[in-house]
Amino acid sequence: MSNDKRHPRVKEAFQLDGDEQAIKEFYADWAENYDKDTSGIHYSACQSTYDLFTRLPDSEYLTVDVNDKSIRIMDIGCGTGLMGKKLADHGYSNVDGCDISLEMVQQADKLDIYNELTADIDINQPINPDWRDRYDVSMSVGVFTPGHVDPEALNQLIDMTRSGGLILVSTRLAYYDSTNYQQVSDQLEKDNKIKLLNVDKDRPYTDDSPAHYWAYVVLS
């Protein structure tokens, strides 16, 4: 008997191997049932990310007031809008979202909580120049997971975020263990592009796995 507790859709997602077209087709098919399926495996990444967001340590480098509900936030890989809804429920009113999947973005749009929503965004690729240094906070929740993006995609989050701004990232444990995420993170610190403010390790994510949650301040 298998002890694999992953939802069948999660198993499929692990096999996408970062293929842009395969990812789009997969989420086009899953979009309508995504919220129901993830609630069934107690997907708690948004809550864990929000917990980290609201208890950051003091830093001379961080110039974002996370208690200011008007700060400009980008929800990267917004999916159906679960993280955006969490922010909206706590009064944050200046949130944009982007995702690789048009169908997931269409689901998020029904919530009427995002200022701007953009589909067909693959953060493995360079960002739109208009987004450079645009956001006070960039969040990527449930995206750094097997079969989706490379750890080097952190560079795109840095590009979106202004100096002194904040980046929040979740890394599913299987992703962290199977990629060079830690090495990429360390190198970006050595290059003075970011500074790690805090990391919550082995915090709730889904029934089948914990995740690590990272908070960085952008230095340049």
C-alpha positions as CSV (number, residue, x, y, z in Angstrom):
1,M,0.0,0.0,0.0
2,S,1.4,3.4,-0.9
3,N,2.0,6.0,1.8
4,D,1.9,8.8,-0.7
5,K,-0.6,11.3,0.6
6,R,-0.3,13.8,-2.3
7,H,-3.5,14.7,-4.2
8,P,-3.5,13.1,-7.7
9,R,-3.3,16.6,-9.2
10,V,-0.3,17.5,-7.1
11,K,1.4,14.4,-8.3
12,E,0.8,15.4,-11.9
13,A,2.0,19.0,-11.2
14,F,5.4,17.6,-10.0
15,Q,5.9,16.1,-13.5
16,L,5.5,19.3,-15.4
17,D,9.2,19.8,-15.6
18,G,9.0,23.6,-16.0
19,D,7.5,23.3,-19.5
20,E,5.5,26.5,-20.1
21,Q,2.9,25.0,-22.5
22,A,2.4,21.9,-20.3
23,I,1.9,24.1,-17.2
24,K,-0.7,26.3,-19.0
25,E,-2.6,23.2,-20.2
26,F,-2.5,21.6,-16.8
27,Y,-3.9,24.7,-15.0
28,A,-6.4,25.4,-17.7
29,D,-7.9,22.0,-16.9
30,W,-7.6,22.4,-13.1
31,A,-8.6,26.0,-12.6
32,E,-12.3,25.4,-12.0
33,N,-11.7,22.8,-9.2
34,Y,-8.4,24.1,-7.9
35,D,-9.8,25.8,-4.7
36,K,-11.9,22.8,-3.8
37,D,-9.1,20.3,-4.4
38,T,-6.5,22.3,-2.4
39,S,-8.8,22.9,0.5
40,G,-9.2,19.1,0.7
41,I,-5.5,18.8,1.4
42,H,-5.6,21.7,3.9
43,Y,-3.4,24.0,1.7
44,S,-2.2,26.6,4.3
45,A,0.7,28.3,2.4
46,C,-1.2,31.6,2.3
47,Q,-1.7,31.7,6.1
48,S,1.9,30.7,6.7
49,T,3.1,33.4,4.4
50,Y,0.9,36.0,6.0
51,D,2.1,35.0,9.4
52,L,5.7,35.6,8.3
53,F,4.7,38.9,6.6
54,T,3.2,40.3,9.9
55,R,6.1,39.5,12.2
56,L,9.2,40.6,10.4
57,P,12.3,41.6,12.5
58,D,13.4,45.2,12.5
59,S,16.0,45.9,9.8
60,E,17.8,49.1,8.8
61,Y,17.4,48.0,5.1
62,L,13.7,47.5,5.1
63,T,11.8,50.7,4.2
64,V,8.3,49.1,3.8
65,D,5.8,49.6,6.5
66,V,3.9,46.3,6.4
67,N,1.1,47.8,8.5
68,D,0.4,50.3,5.7
69,K,-2.6,48.8,3.9
70,S,-1.9,50.9,0.8
71,I,1.5,49.4,0.0
72,R,1.8,48.1,-3.5
73,I,2.0,44.3,-3.6
74,M,2.5,41.9,-6.5
75,D,1.1,38.3,-6.0
76,I,3.3,36.3,-8.4
77,G,1.7,33.1,-9.5
78,C,-1.6,34.3,-8.0
79,G,-3.5,31.3,-9.3
80,T,-7.2,31.6,-8.3
81,G,-6.5,34.4,-5.9
82,L,-6.0,32.6,-2.6
83,M,-3.1,34.9,-1.4
84,G,-4.8,38.0,-2.7
85,K,-8.0,37.1,-0.8
86,K,-5.9,36.6,2.4
87,L,-4.5,40.1,1.9
88,A,-7.8,41.7,1.1
89,D,-9.4,40.1,4.1
90,H,-6.8,42.0,6.2
91,G,-7.4,45.3,4.5
92,Y,-4.7,45.4,1.9
93,S,-6.2,47.3,-1.1
94,N,-3.3,47.8,-3.6
95,V,-2.6,44.3,-4.8
96,D,-1.8,43.2,-8.4
97,G,-1.5,39.6,-9.6
98,C,0.0,37.6,-12.4
99,D,0.1,34.0,-13.4
100,I,1.2,31.8,-16.3
101,S,-2.4,30.5,-16.6
102,L,-5.2,32.6,-18.2
103,E,-7.8,30.3,-16.8
104,M,-6.5,30.7,-13.2
105,V,-6.4,34.4,-13.6
106,Q,-10.0,34.4,-14.8
107,Q,-10.9,32.6,-11.6
108,A,-9.0,35.2,-9.5
109,D,-10.7,38.0,-11.4
110,K,-14.1,36.9,-10.1
111,L,-13.0,37.9,-6.6
112,D,-12.8,41.5,-7.6
113,I,-9.9,42.2,-5.2
114,Y,-6.9,42.8,-7.6
115,N,-6.2,46.2,-9.1
116,E,-4.5,44.6,-12.1
117,L,-4.3,40.9,-13.2
118,T,-2.0,39.7,-16.0
119,A,-1.9,36.2,-17.5
120,D,0.8,34.5,-19.6
121,I,3.6,35.5,-17.2
122,D,6.4,33.0,-16.8
123,I,8.7,34.1,-14.1
124,N,11.5,31.9,-15.4
125,Q,11.7,34.7,-18.1
126,P,12.8,38.3,-17.7
127,I,10.0,40.6,-16.5
128,N,8.2,43.4,-18.4
129,P,10.5,46.4,-18.1
130,D,7.4,48.4,-16.9
131,W,7.4,46.3,-13.8
132,R,11.0,47.0,-12.8
133,D,11.2,48.4,-9.2
134,R,7.4,48.8,-9.2
135,Y,6.4,47.0,-6.0
136,D,6.9,47.5,-2.3
137,V,6.3,43.8,-1.7
138,S,6.5,40.8,-4.1
139,M,5.0,37.5,-2.9
140,S,5.3,34.1,-4.6
141,V,3.3,31.5,-2.8
142,G,3.0,27.9,-4.0
143,V,5.1,28.6,-7.1
144,F,8.6,27.4,-6.1
145,T,7.5,23.8,-6.2
146,P,8.6,20.8,-8.3
147,G,7.9,21.1,-12.0
148,H,7.3,24.8,-12.0
149,V,10.1,27.4,-11.7
150,D,13.8,27.4,-11.3
151,P,15.4,28.9,-8.2
152,E,17.0,31.6,-10.4
153,A,13.5,33.0,-10.8
154,L,14.3,34.9,-7.6
155,N,16.0,37.3,-9.9
156,Q,12.7,38.3,-11.5
157,L,11.2,39.0,-8.0
158,I,14.1,41.2,-7.2
159,D,13.7,43.1,-10.5
160,M,10.0,43.7,-9.6
161,T,10.7,45.0,-6.2
162,R,12.1,48.5,-5.3
163,S,15.2,48.9,-3.2
164,G,14.2,48.5,0.5
165,G,11.2,46.5,-0.5
166,L,10.2,43.0,0.6
167,I,10.1,39.6,-1.1
168,L,8.2,36.6,0.4
169,V,8.7,33.1,-1.1
170,S,7.4,29.7,-0.1
171,T,9.5,26.6,-1.1
172,R,7.8,23.3,-0.8
173,L,10.1,20.9,1.0
174,A,10.5,18.5,-1.9
175,Y,11.5,21.5,-4.1
176,Y,14.0,22.8,-1.5
177,D,15.5,19.4,-1.2
178,S,15.8,18.7,-4.9
179,T,17.0,22.0,-6.2
180,N,19.9,24.5,-5.6
181,Y,17.5,27.0,-4.1
182,Q,19.7,27.5,-1.0
183,Q,22.8,28.1,-3.1
184,V,21.0,30.6,-5.3
185,S,19.7,32.4,-2.3
186,D,23.1,32.5,-0.7
187,Q,24.7,33.8,-3.9
188,L,22.2,36.6,-4.2
189,E,23.1,37.6,-0.7
190,K,26.8,37.5,-1.4
191,D,26.1,39.7,-4.5
192,N,24.4,42.2,-2.2
193,K,21.1,42.0,-4.2
194,I,19.0,40.8,-1.2
195,K,19.3,40.2,2.5
196,L,17.5,37.4,4.3
197,L,15.4,38.8,7.0
198,N,13.8,35.6,8.3
199,V,13.0,32.1,7.3
200,D,10.3,29.9,8.8
201,K,11.4,26.3,8.2
202,D,9.1,23.3,8.1
203,R,5.9,25.3,8.5
204,P,2.4,24.1,7.4
205,Y,1.8,23.9,3.7
206,T,-0.4,20.9,2.8
207,D,-1.3,17.6,4.5
208,D,1.5,15.8,2.6
209,S,4.3,18.3,3.1
210,P,5.7,21.3,5.1
211,A,7.5,24.1,3.4
212,H,10.0,26.8,4.1
213,Y,9.0,30.5,4.0
214,W,11.5,33.2,3.2
215,A,11.5,36.9,3.7
216,Y,14.1,39.0,2.0
217,V,14.7,42.8,1.7
218,V,15.9,44.0,-1.7
219,L,19.2,45.9,-1.6
220,S,19.6,46.9,-5.3
